[in-house]
Amino acid sequence: MTQGCARWRDDLAAFVLGALDGEDRAAMKRHLADCPACRAAYQELVPVRDWLTRTRRHLVTCRECRAYYQDLVYPQFAPRW
């Protein structure tokens, strides 16, 4: 990303996660079509989004992994799980 792209930085993550709507989403699409640097940053975030999606789906079905994740991320609550 270039310095001129600073205003897009925060919205890029939201766009990757599907959290932009309406004109914001359309503006991001236009910007990505014209900006190779932001397009490259977007392409780097897509695998992270996909991994998070797969992880979330797995945690829904795997109690053991979910417990491990909860203990890892929220150690202060571990005794309560």
N, C-alpha and C positions, 0 to 999 in steps of 0.2 A: 504494500500500500504506500501511496505517496502522501506527502503532507496535505495535499489537496483533498485527500480521501478521509481525513480525520473525522468528518461529520458522519461518515458511513460506518465507522468502526463498531460502534455500539449496536447499530441496527443489523449488522451482518450476522452476528450470532443469533439474534431474534429471527432473522430471515431463515437461517439454516434450520432453526427449530420449528419453523412454521408459525411464528408468533406475530408476524406482520400482516396487516390486513389493508385492503383498499388501496388508497393512493400511496401509502408508504411501501407496500409490497410492489406496486407497479414501478415506483421510482427506483427501488433497489434493483429490480430486473433490468431497467434501462441502464442504470449505472454499471451493473455487472457486464452487460453487453458491450459497453464502451471502455471498460477499465480492466486491462489484463492483470494488474496487480491485485485488485480486489477479487477478481475471478479466481486467481490462484489461491488467495486466502480462503475463499469460499470452498474451493475444492479440497483444501486441507482440512476444513471443518466437517465435511460430509462424512468421512469415515468415523469421526468421533461421535457424531449424531447417530450413525447407524449402530455403533458399538453400544451407546447408551440405550438405544431402543432394544437391542438384543438382551442386554443385561437386565433391564427393567422387566422384560417378558420372562426371563429365566427366574428372577427373584420372586415373581408371582407364583411360580409353580414349584420352586425348590425351597422347602422350609429350612434345610441345613445351610444353604448359601445365604438365605435371607437373614438368618440368625447371625452368621459370621459377619455379614455386611453391617447389620445393626450394631453389633459389638465393636466393629472397627470404626464406624463413622460416629456412633453415639456412645462412647465408652462410659460416660457418666450415667447412662441408663441401663447398662449391661445387667446388673442384678435384677432389674425389673422384667426383663424379657422372660 
